[in-house]
């Protein structure tokens, strides 16, 4: 809400330190003391409209909230006494008069509510001031006036108290059903089909089954399951080999795509190895070369400009800006933690720092080239050559390299470190991609291997026990009939021989 130079309220000032209220019509902010509204009164306002909005549209009126009313004061300035307080005062006056008239200044006993008249049975209206009071003692509704109590107050007579039995609340006819506590142990379900004495379902078993079970022992159940597997599995394997599986074909296509991506990642890693070898050759060539004397004179920066460090904010010279910024960055980078409890296990060159910290029991996972805490840069002598490959048109290499002193060449500052870091970062990206592809391949192969397993083939379709038992009986009858025919043929042959 606070804006520089913006005026508020009818006083047209920019003071926002005092209490202010916003108009719901024009959305203008007004000071509470300027329009005579306190912060306590504003809590009761639901919609506020300023005087200007009311003049433009007379139908707009300030809407107040229905909230508890305080006993002590009236915020709207009304000095009239509530009806309930008037009644209490009258009852006190009447009781005082009755006490003085009866003599001795003794107070009259309090008159209780009868509970049977129409005034006592009337429900609360929830509209009057007594119903809206929610803080402290809640007075009785104004519409619920006991006729017996009112008559006693007017005449000064005390009615006889009701007997204790009548004053008690009448219990409802319907008794409340008590909630049954749930037992800790679950109820045992009994299958009506397994009631009584039954024969065991196990193959070639003549014993009685256990109560609420189909088998006499676990061994019979396992024997029956094994027999059914040997009976059903060959047919399921034959059906699986004859029918084509859509999921199997999709998995084979996915495997081909994953293998093609893996070949691309391997090719990228091979290219990065070549770039690393080329960089080593360039650095080795720079070590055996000599300095160019002409570049020593023109290498000094004639610029006298200054700038501010983006890390610490200090003003620095443009000549030493890069070195200063690198030192500041390394200072704050060494305070951060990049550790893991596992050591890097990658064959070939070790790109990560892997410095073991005994305090935290972790290995540093920064790149060895960029780790400012554990891997320090080698010292540069005055005779070292920069060796940075020169290019034309930004990207076209010229075949030459910078022969300026490495210590004073700010144009190609730490170029070798940056090139090696680029190669190592790209290697990490490719290895992460390869790891993800290998995980995808493993999941697909697991799906293919578990698809045609014993469990998958047995659960491939529902096993109809009745039909299979009928088929088994028919096969047994056919086998018995063939055996009888064979025995008859053997007997006939024996007769012919005789």
C-alpha positions as CSV (number, residue, x, y, z in Angstrom):
1,X,0.0,0.0,0.0
2,X,2.8,2.4,0.8
3,X,4.0,4.3,-2.3
4,X,6.3,7.3,-2.4
5,X,4.5,10.6,-3.0
6,X,0.9,9.1,-3.0
7,X,-1.7,10.9,-0.9
8,X,-4.5,9.2,1.0
9,X,-7.6,10.1,3.0
10,X,-9.5,13.4,3.2
11,X,-6.4,15.0,4.6
12,X,-4.4,14.1,1.4
13,X,-1.2,13.1,3.2
14,X,1.1,10.2,2.6
15,X,1.3,9.1,6.3
16,X,0.8,5.4,6.6
17,X,2.0,4.9,10.2
18,X,-1.5,5.4,11.7
19,X,-4.5,3.1,11.6
20,X,-6.3,3.2,8.2
21,X,-9.4,1.6,6.7
22,X,-10.2,1.0,3.0
23,X,-13.4,1.9,1.3
24,X,-15.0,-1.1,-0.5
25,X,-16.4,1.1,-3.2
26,X,-13.6,3.4,-4.4
27,X,-10.8,1.5,-2.7
28,X,-9.5,4.7,-1.1
29,X,-7.6,4.5,2.2
30,X,-8.7,6.8,5.1
31,X,-7.2,7.5,8.5
32,X,-9.3,6.2,11.4
33,X,-9.0,9.5,13.4
34,X,-9.9,11.6,10.3
35,X,-13.3,9.8,9.9
36,X,-13.9,9.1,13.6
37,X,-13.5,5.3,13.4
38,X,-11.3,3.5,15.9
39,X,-9.4,0.3,15.2
40,X,-11.6,-1.5,17.8
41,X,-14.8,-0.4,16.0
42,X,-13.3,-1.4,12.6
43,X,-13.2,-5.0,13.7
44,X,-17.0,-5.0,13.8
45,X,-17.3,-3.6,10.2
46,X,-17.8,-6.0,7.4
47,X,-18.2,-3.6,4.4
48,X,-17.2,0.1,4.8
49,X,-18.2,2.8,2.3
50,X,-16.9,6.4,2.5
51,X,-19.0,9.6,2.4
52,X,-18.3,10.3,-1.2
53,X,-19.5,6.8,-2.3
54,X,-22.7,7.2,-0.2
55,X,-23.4,10.5,-1.9
56,X,-23.0,9.0,-5.4
57,X,-25.0,5.9,-4.6
58,X,-27.5,6.3,-1.6
59,X,-28.1,2.5,-1.5
60,X,-24.6,1.9,-0.2
61,X,-24.5,1.6,3.6
62,X,-21.8,0.4,6.0
63,X,-22.4,-3.3,7.0
64,X,-21.5,-4.5,10.5
65,X,-20.6,-8.0,11.6
66,X,-22.7,-10.1,14.0
67,X,-20.2,-10.6,16.8
68,X,-20.3,-10.9,20.6
69,X,-21.3,-7.6,22.3
70,X,-19.3,-6.4,25.3
71,X,-21.0,-6.0,28.6
72,X,-19.3,-2.8,29.8
73,X,-19.7,-0.4,27.0
74,X,-21.8,0.4,23.9
75,X,-19.6,1.2,20.9
76,X,-22.3,3.1,19.1
77,X,-22.8,5.5,21.9
78,X,-26.3,4.4,22.9
79,X,-26.9,5.1,26.6
80,X,-30.2,3.2,26.9
81,X,-30.1,0.3,29.4
82,X,-30.8,-3.2,28.0
83,X,-34.1,-4.8,28.6
84,X,-32.5,-7.6,30.6
85,X,-30.8,-5.2,32.9
86,X,-34.1,-3.3,33.4
87,X,-35.8,-6.5,34.4
88,X,-33.0,-7.3,36.8
89,X,-33.2,-3.9,38.4
90,X,-37.0,-4.2,38.7
91,X,-36.8,-7.6,40.3
92,X,-34.2,-6.2,42.8
93,X,-36.4,-3.2,43.6
94,X,-39.4,-5.4,44.1
95,X,-37.5,-7.9,46.3
96,X,-36.1,-5.0,48.3
97,X,-39.6,-3.5,48.7
98,X,-41.1,-6.9,49.7
99,X,-38.3,-7.5,52.2
100,X,-38.9,-4.1,53.8
101,X,-42.6,-4.5,53.8
102,X,-42.5,-7.9,55.5
103,X,-40.2,-6.4,58.1
104,X,-36.8,-7.0,59.5
105,X,-35.0,-6.1,56.2
106,X,-34.8,-9.7,55.3
107,X,-34.5,-10.6,51.6
108,X,-37.1,-12.7,49.8
109,X,-36.0,-16.1,48.6
110,X,-35.2,-16.3,44.9
111,X,-38.1,-17.4,42.7
112,X,-37.2,-20.4,40.5
113,X,-38.5,-21.0,36.9
114,X,-41.6,-23.2,36.7
115,X,-40.5,-24.9,33.4
116,X,-44.1,-25.7,32.4
117,X,-45.5,-22.4,31.1
118,X,-45.4,-21.2,27.5
119,X,-42.6,-18.7,28.2
120,X,-40.3,-21.4,29.6
121,X,-40.9,-23.8,26.7
122,X,-40.3,-21.2,24.0
123,X,-37.0,-21.7,22.2
124,X,-34.3,-19.0,21.9
125,X,-34.9,-16.5,19.2
126,X,-31.1,-16.0,18.4
127,X,-31.9,-12.4,17.4
128,X,-32.2,-10.4,20.6
129,X,-29.2,-8.9,22.3
130,X,-29.2,-11.5,25.1
131,X,-28.9,-14.4,22.6
132,X,-25.9,-12.7,20.8
133,X,-23.9,-12.3,24.0
134,X,-21.3,-15.1,24.0
135,X,-18.7,-13.9,26.5
136,X,-19.0,-14.6,30.2
137,X,-22.5,-15.2,31.7
138,X,-25.1,-15.6,29.0
139,X,-28.5,-14.1,30.1
140,X,-31.8,-15.6,29.3
141,X,-33.5,-14.9,26.0
142,X,-35.8,-11.9,26.2
143,X,-38.8,-13.8,24.7
144,X,-38.5,-16.6,27.3
145,X,-40.2,-15.0,30.2
146,X,-41.6,-17.3,32.9
147,X,-45.2,-16.3,33.8
148,X,-45.0,-17.6,37.3
149,X,-41.8,-15.7,38.0
150,X,-43.2,-12.5,36.5
151,X,-46.4,-12.8,38.6
152,X,-44.3,-13.4,41.7
153,X,-42.2,-10.3,40.9
154,X,-45.3,-8.2,40.4
155,X,-47.2,-9.4,43.4
156,X,-44.3,-10.1,45.7
157,X,-45.6,-13.6,46.5
158,X,-43.3,-16.6,46.5
159,X,-44.8,-19.8,44.9
160,X,-44.3,-23.1,46.5
161,X,-41.3,-25.0,45.2
162,X,-41.8,-28.0,43.0
163,X,-41.0,-31.4,44.4
164,X,-37.6,-32.8,43.5
165,X,-39.1,-35.5,41.2
166,X,-40.9,-32.9,39.1
167,X,-37.8,-30.7,38.7
168,X,-35.8,-33.6,37.3
169,X,-35.5,-33.8,33.6
170,X,-37.7,-36.4,32.0
171,X,-35.5,-39.0,30.3
172,X,-36.4,-39.9,26.7
173,X,-38.3,-43.1,26.1
174,X,-35.7,-44.4,23.7
175,X,-32.7,-45.6,25.5
176,X,-29.3,-44.9,24.0
177,X,-27.7,-47.8,22.5
178,X,-24.3,-48.4,24.0
179,X,-21.5,-48.9,21.6
180,X,-20.1,-52.3,21.9
181,X,-16.4,-52.4,22.4
182,X,-14.6,-54.0,19.6
183,X,-12.7,-57.1,20.6
184,X,-8.9,-57.1,20.2
185,X,-8.9,-60.5,18.4
186,X,-10.9,-60.6,15.1
187,X,-13.9,-63.0,14.9
188,X,-13.2,-66.3,13.3
189,X,-15.2,-66.7,10.0
190,X,-16.7,-70.1,9.6
191,X,-17.5,-71.2,6.1
192,X,-20.8,-73.2,6.1
193,X,-19.7,-75.3,3.1
194,X,-16.8,-76.7,5.2
195,X,-18.9,-77.7,8.1
196,X,-19.0,-81.3,9.3
197,X,-16.8,-84.3,8.4
198,X,-15.2,-84.1,4.9
199,X,-12.7,-86.2,3.0
200,X,-9.3,-84.7,2.2
201,X,-8.9,-83.3,-1.3
202,X,-5.3,-84.5,-1.5
203,X,-4.4,-87.0,-4.2
204,X,-4.8,-90.6,-3.0
205,X,-5.5,-89.5,0.5
206,X,-8.3,-91.2,2.6
207,X,-8.1,-89.2,5.8
208,X,-10.7,-86.7,7.1
209,X,-10.0,-83.0,6.4
210,X,-9.3,-80.6,9.2
211,X,-12.1,-78.4,10.6
212,X,-12.8,-75.5,8.2
213,X,-10.3,-76.9,5.7
214,X,-10.2,-79.0,2.5
215,X,-7.1,-80.9,3.4
216,X,-5.9,-83.0,6.3
217,X,-2.5,-81.4,6.3
218,X,-0.4,-78.8,4.4
219,X,1.4,-81.6,2.5
220,X,-1.8,-82.8,0.9
221,X,-2.5,-79.2,-0.3
222,X,1.0,-78.9,-1.7
223,X,0.7,-82.3,-3.5
224,X,-2.6,-81.3,-5.1
225,X,-1.1,-78.0,-6.2
226,X,1.9,-79.8,-7.7
227,X,-0.3,-82.3,-9.6
228,X,-2.4,-79.5,-11.0
229,X,0.7,-77.6,-12.2
230,X,2.0,-80.6,-14.0
231,X,-1.4,-81.1,-15.5
232,X,-2.1,-77.5,-16.6
233,X,1.4,-76.1,-17.3
234,X,2.3,-78.1,-20.5
235,X,-1.0,-76.9,-22.1
236,X,-0.4,-73.3,-21.1
237,X,3.2,-73.4,-22.4
238,X,2.0,-74.7,-25.7
239,X,-0.7,-71.9,-25.9
240,X,1.9,-69.3,-25.0
241,X,4.3,-70.4,-27.8
242,X,1.5,-70.5,-30.4
243,X,0.0,-67.1,-29.6
244,X,1.7,-63.7,-30.1
245,X,2.2,-61.5,-27.1
246,X,1.7,-57.8,-27.7
247,X,3.7,-56.7,-24.7
248,X,6.6,-58.9,-25.7
249,X,6.8,-57.2,-29.1
250,X,6.6,-53.7,-27.5
251,X,9.4,-54.6,-25.1
252,X,11.6,-55.8,-28.0
253,X,11.1,-52.4,-29.7
254,X,12.0,-50.6,-26.5
255,X,15.1,-52.7,-26.1
256,X,16.2,-51.8,-29.7
257,X,15.7,-48.1,-28.9
258,X,17.6,-48.3,-25.7
259,X,20.5,-50.1,-27.4
260,X,20.7,-47.4,-30.1
261,X,20.8,-44.7,-27.4
262,X,23.5,-46.6,-25.5
263,X,25.6,-46.7,-28.7
264,X,25.3,-42.9,-29.1
265,X,26.4,-42.4,-25.5
266,X,29.4,-44.7,-26.0
267,X,30.3,-42.7,-29.2
268,X,30.1,-39.4,-27.2
269,X,32.4,-40.8,-24.5
270,X,34.9,-41.9,-27.1
271,X,34.8,-38.4,-28.6
272,X,35.4,-36.8,-25.2
273,X,38.4,-39.1,-24.7
274,X,39.8,-37.9,-28.0
275,X,39.3,-34.2,-26.9
276,X,41.1,-35.0,-23.7
277,X,44.1,-36.4,-25.5
278,X,44.2,-33.5,-27.9
279,X,44.2,-31.1,-25.0
280,X,47.1,-33.0,-23.4
281,X,49.0,-32.7,-26.7
282,X,48.4,-28.9,-26.9
283,X,49.5,-28.4,-23.3
284,X,52.6,-30.6,-23.9
285,X,53.5,-28.5,-27.0
286,X,53.2,-25.3,-25.1
287,X,55.6,-26.6,-22.5
288,X,58.4,-27.1,-25.1
289,X,57.9,-23.8,-26.8
290,X,59.6,-20.5,-26.1
291,X,58.1,-17.1,-25.3
292,X,57.5,-14.4,-27.9
293,X,59.5,-11.3,-26.9
294,X,57.1,-9.0,-28.9
295,X,54.1,-10.0,-26.9
296,X,55.7,-9.1,-23.5
297,X,55.6,-5.4,-24.3
298,X,52.0,-5.3,-25.6
299,X,50.6,-7.6,-23.1
300,X,50.1,-5.0,-20.4
301,X,46.6,-3.7,-20.1
302,X,46.5,0.0,-20.6
303,X,43.0,0.2,-19.3
304,X,42.7,2.0,-16.0
305,X,39.0,1.2,-15.4
306,X,37.7,-0.3,-12.1
307,X,34.8,-2.6,-11.3
308,X,33.1,-4.2,-8.4
309,X,33.4,-7.9,-7.5
310,X,30.2,-9.8,-7.9
311,X,31.0,-12.0,-4.8
312,X,32.3,-9.6,-2.1
313,X,31.3,-6.3,-3.6
314,X,34.7,-4.6,-3.3
315,X,36.0,-2.2,-6.0
316,X,38.9,-3.8,-7.9
317,X,41.1,-2.9,-10.9
318,X,40.2,-4.3,-14.3
319,X,43.7,-5.9,-14.6
320,X,43.3,-8.1,-11.5
321,X,39.5,-8.5,-11.7
322,X,39.5,-12.1,-13.0
323,X,42.0,-13.4,-10.4
324,X,40.2,-11.6,-7.5
325,X,36.8,-13.0,-8.5
326,X,38.1,-16.5,-8.8
327,X,39.7,-16.3,-5.3
328,X,36.4,-15.0,-3.8
329,X,34.4,-17.7,-5.5
330,X,36.8,-20.4,-4.3
331,X,36.7,-19.0,-0.8
332,X,32.9,-19.3,-0.6
333,X,32.8,-22.6,-2.6
334,X,35.2,-24.3,-0.1
335,X,32.7,-23.6,2.7
336,X,30.0,-25.6,1.0
337,X,29.8,-29.4,1.4
338,X,29.6,-31.8,-1.6
339,X,30.2,-35.1,0.1
340,X,29.1,-38.7,-0.2
341,X,29.7,-41.7,2.0
342,X,30.6,-43.8,-1.1
343,X,33.8,-43.6,-3.0
344,X,33.8,-43.2,-6.8
345,X,34.4,-46.5,-8.6
346,X,34.8,-45.7,-12.2
347,X,37.4,-47.4,-14.4
348,X,39.9,-45.2,-16.1
349,X,40.7,-41.6,-15.1
350,X,39.4,-40.4,-11.8
351,X,37.6,-37.1,-12.4
352,X,36.3,-36.5,-8.9
353,X,38.3,-35.3,-5.9
354,X,37.4,-38.2,-3.6
355,X,39.2,-36.6,-0.6
356,X,38.1,-38.4,2.6
357,X,36.9,-36.2,5.4
358,X,37.3,-38.1,8.7
359,X,35.1,-35.7,10.6
360,X,32.0,-36.1,8.5
361,X,33.1,-39.5,7.1
362,X,32.4,-38.5,3.5
363,X,34.3,-38.3,0.2
364,X,34.4,-35.0,-1.7
365,X,32.4,-35.2,-4.9
366,X,33.6,-32.1,-6.6
367,X,35.5,-32.3,-9.9
368,X,39.2,-32.6,-9.3
369,X,39.9,-29.8,-11.7
370,X,37.5,-27.4,-10.0
371,X,37.9,-28.4,-6.3
372,X,39.4,-25.3,-4.6
373,X,39.6,-27.0,-1.1
374,X,41.7,-30.1,-1.8
375,X,43.2,-29.7,-5.2
376,X,45.5,-26.6,-5.6
377,X,46.7,-25.2,-8.9
378,X,50.4,-25.8,-9.8
379,X,52.7,-22.8,-9.5
380,X,53.4,-20.9,-12.7
381,X,56.9,-19.7,-13.4
382,X,58.0,-16.7,-15.5
383,X,59.2,-18.9,-18.4
384,X,55.9,-20.8,-18.8
385,X,54.0,-20.2,-22.1
386,X,50.2,-19.6,-22.2
387,X,49.7,-22.2,-25.0
388,X,46.0,-21.4,-25.6
389,X,45.0,-22.4,-29.2
390,X,44.1,-19.3,-31.3
391,X,41.0,-19.1,-33.4
392,X,39.5,-16.9,-36.1
393,X,35.9,-16.0,-36.4
394,X,35.4,-17.3,-32.9
395,X,35.2,-21.0,-33.9
396,X,37.7,-21.6,-36.7
397,X,41.1,-22.8,-35.3
398,X,44.2,-21.3,-36.9
399,X,46.7,-24.0,-35.8
400,X,48.7,-21.5,-33.7
401,X,48.8,-20.9,-30.0
402,X,49.4,-18.0,-27.7
403,X,53.1,-17.5,-26.9
404,X,52.7,-14.9,-24.2
405,X,53.8,-15.5,-20.6
406,X,51.3,-17.6,-18.8
407,X,51.7,-15.6,-15.6
408,X,50.7,-12.3,-17.2
409,X,48.3,-13.4,-20.0
410,X,44.9,-12.2,-18.7
411,X,43.3,-12.8,-22.1
412,X,43.5,-16.6,-21.7
413,X,43.4,-16.9,-18.0
414,X,43.2,-20.5,-16.7
415,X,42.0,-21.7,-20.2
416,X,43.4,-25.2,-19.6
417,X,41.4,-25.6,-16.3
418,X,38.1,-24.4,-18.0
419,X,38.6,-26.8,-21.0
420,X,39.3,-29.8,-18.7
421,X,36.2,-28.9,-16.6
422,X,34.0,-28.8,-19.7
423,X,35.2,-32.2,-20.8
424,X,34.7,-33.7,-17.3
425,X,31.2,-32.3,-16.9
426,X,30.2,-33.6,-20.3
427,X,31.5,-37.0,-19.3
428,X,29.4,-37.0,-16.1
429,X,26.3,-36.1,-18.1
430,X,26.9,-39.0,-20.5
431,X,27.6,-41.5,-17.6
432,X,24.4,-40.5,-15.9
433,X,22.5,-41.0,-19.2
434,X,24.2,-44.4,-19.6
435,X,23.2,-45.3,-16.0
436,X,19.6,-44.4,-16.7
437,X,19.5,-46.4,-19.9
438,X,21.0,-49.5,-18.2
439,X,18.3,-49.2,-15.5
440,X,15.6,-49.1,-18.2
441,X,17.1,-52.1,-19.9
442,X,17.2,-54.0,-16.6
443,X,13.5,-53.3,-15.9
444,X,12.4,-54.4,-19.4
445,X,14.4,-57.6,-19.3
446,X,12.9,-58.4,-15.9
447,X,9.4,-57.9,-17.3
448,X,10.2,-60.2,-20.2
449,X,11.7,-62.8,-18.0
450,X,8.8,-62.8,-15.5
451,X,6.1,-62.7,-18.1
452,X,6.3,-66.4,-19.2
453,X,7.1,-67.8,-15.7
454,X,5.2,-70.6,-14.0
455,X,3.1,-68.1,-11.9
456,X,2.3,-66.0,-15.0
457,X,1.2,-68.9,-17.1
458,X,-0.9,-70.4,-14.3
459,X,-2.6,-67.1,-13.6
460,X,-3.0,-66.2,-17.3
461,X,-6.6,-67.6,-17.4
462,X,-9.1,-69.0,-14.8
463,X,-8.8,-72.6,-14.0
464,X,-12.1,-74.4,-14.1
465,X,-11.8,-77.3,-11.7
466,X,-15.0,-79.0,-12.6
467,X,-14.3,-79.2,-16.3
468,X,-10.7,-80.3,-15.7
469,X,-11.9,-83.0,-13.3
470,X,-14.4,-84.2,-15.9
471,X,-11.7,-84.3,-18.5
472,X,-9.5,-86.3,-16.2
473,X,-12.2,-88.8,-15.6
474,X,-12.8,-89.2,-19.3
475,X,-9.1,-89.7,-19.9
476,X,-9.0,-92.3,-17.1
477,X,-12.0,-94.1,-18.6
478,X,-10.5,-94.1,-22.1
479,X,-7.3,-95.4,-20.7
480,X,-9.2,-98.2,-18.8
481,X,-11.2,-99.1,-21.9
482,X,-8.0,-99.3,-24.0
483,X,-6.4,-101.5,-21.4
484,X,-9.5,-103.8,-21.4
485,X,-9.4,-104.0,-25.2
486,X,-5.8,-104.9,-25.1
487,X,-6.4,-107.6,-22.6
488,X,-9.2,-109.1,-24.7
489,X,-7.0,-109.1,-27.8
490,X,-4.3,-110.9,-25.8
491,X,-6.8,-113.5,-24.6
492,X,-8.1,-114.1,-28.2
493,X,-4.6,-114.5,-29.5
494,X,-4.0,-117.1,-26.8
495,X,-7.1,-119.0,-27.7
496,X,-6.2,-119.1,-31.4
497,X,-2.8,-120.4,-30.5
498,X,-4.3,-123.2,-28.4
